[in-house]
C-alpha cells in the first residue's frame, strides 16, 4: 500500500546566488512539485535553477529565466505529472539574489 499523498507548500523564499532551501522534504518521503511561482522584483532578468538536493550534486530539475519585474508560474501544463524531488530538499540558486520562489506540491 502506498503512503498517502499530503499536500504541501513552501513559504515565499528569496533565492540567493548560492544554495537556498525552498522546501525541506520530510525524511523518507518524495516531494512532487505541482506548481512553481517565481517573482522577480529586480530591474534585470534573473535565472533560477532548482535542484533535488545540493546544487553540487548536479540533479537540476528546473532552469527558468524570469524577466525584470515579472512573475512566472509553472503549473500542470508545464510540469505535466509534476517534478519529483527524492534525493534531498528543494534547493534554488539564482544568477543574482532576489527572486522570490513559492513551490506547491505533495509529499508521499
C-alpha positions as CSV (number, residue, x, y, z in Angstrom):
1,X,0.0,0.0,0.0
2,X,1.3,3.4,-1.0
3,X,1.7,6.2,1.6
4,X,-1.0,8.8,1.3
5,X,-0.3,12.0,-0.7
6,X,0.0,15.0,1.6
7,X,-0.5,18.5,0.1
8,X,2.4,20.8,0.9
9,X,3.7,24.3,0.0
10,X,6.7,26.4,0.8
11,X,6.6,29.9,2.1
12,X,7.7,32.5,-0.4
13,X,11.5,32.2,-0.3
14,X,14.0,34.7,-1.6
15,X,16.7,32.8,-3.6
16,X,20.3,33.9,-3.4
17,X,23.2,33.2,-5.7
18,X,24.1,30.1,-3.5
19,X,22.1,27.1,-2.4
20,X,18.9,28.3,-0.8
21,X,16.4,25.8,0.7
22,X,13.0,26.5,-0.9
23,X,11.2,23.4,0.6
24,X,12.5,21.0,3.2
25,X,11.4,17.5,2.3
26,X,10.3,15.2,5.1
27,X,12.9,12.4,5.7
28,X,12.0,9.2,3.9
29,X,9.4,10.9,1.6
30,X,9.3,12.1,-2.0
31,X,8.1,15.6,-2.8
32,X,6.3,16.2,-6.2
33,X,6.1,19.8,-7.3
34,X,2.8,20.6,-9.0
35,X,3.2,24.4,-9.3
36,X,6.2,26.8,-9.1
37,X,5.8,30.6,-8.9
38,X,8.8,32.8,-9.4
39,X,8.6,36.6,-8.9
40,X,11.5,38.8,-9.9
41,X,11.3,42.3,-8.3
42,X,14.7,43.2,-9.7
43,X,15.4,45.7,-12.6
44,X,17.1,43.0,-14.7
45,X,16.2,39.5,-15.7
46,X,17.3,36.6,-13.5
47,X,17.9,32.9,-13.9
48,X,16.8,30.5,-11.2
49,X,17.9,26.8,-11.2
50,X,16.0,24.4,-8.9
51,X,17.8,21.2,-7.7
52,X,16.9,18.0,-6.0
53,X,19.3,18.3,-3.1
54,X,22.6,20.4,-3.2
55,X,23.4,22.0,-6.5
56,X,26.9,20.4,-6.3
57,X,25.2,17.0,-6.7
58,X,24.1,18.0,-10.2
59,X,20.4,17.0,-10.0
60,X,18.9,20.0,-11.7
61,X,15.2,19.8,-12.1
62,X,14.2,23.2,-13.5
63,X,16.0,26.1,-15.1
64,X,13.9,29.3,-15.5
65,X,14.7,32.8,-16.6
66,X,12.3,35.5,-15.2
67,X,12.1,38.9,-16.8
68,X,12.7,42.1,-14.8
69,X,9.6,43.0,-12.7
70,X,7.8,39.8,-13.8
71,X,6.1,36.9,-12.2
72,X,6.4,33.5,-14.0
73,X,4.2,30.5,-13.0
74,X,4.7,26.9,-14.0
75,X,1.6,24.7,-13.5
76,X,0.1,21.5,-14.7
77,X,0.6,22.2,-18.4
78,X,4.3,22.9,-17.9
79,X,5.1,20.3,-15.2
80,X,2.8,17.5,-16.5
81,X,2.6,15.0,-13.7
82,X,4.9,17.1,-11.5
83,X,8.6,17.2,-10.8
84,X,9.9,14.7,-8.2
85,X,12.4,15.5,-5.6
86,X,13.5,12.3,-3.9
87,X,17.2,12.8,-3.0
88,X,17.1,15.9,-0.9
89,X,15.4,19.2,-0.2
90,X,14.2,21.5,-3.0
91,X,17.2,23.9,-3.5
92,X,17.2,27.1,-5.5
93,X,20.2,29.0,-6.9
94,X,19.8,32.3,-8.7
95,X,22.1,34.1,-11.1
96,X,21.6,37.0,-8.7
97,X,20.0,37.3,-5.3
98,X,16.4,38.5,-5.0
99,X,13.9,36.3,-6.9
100,X,11.1,35.0,-4.7
101,X,10.0,31.4,-5.2
102,X,7.0,29.5,-3.9
103,X,6.6,25.8,-4.6
104,X,3.3,23.8,-4.2
105,X,3.0,20.1,-4.4
106,X,2.6,16.9,-2.3
107,X,4.7,14.5,-0.3
108,X,4.3,10.8,-0.4
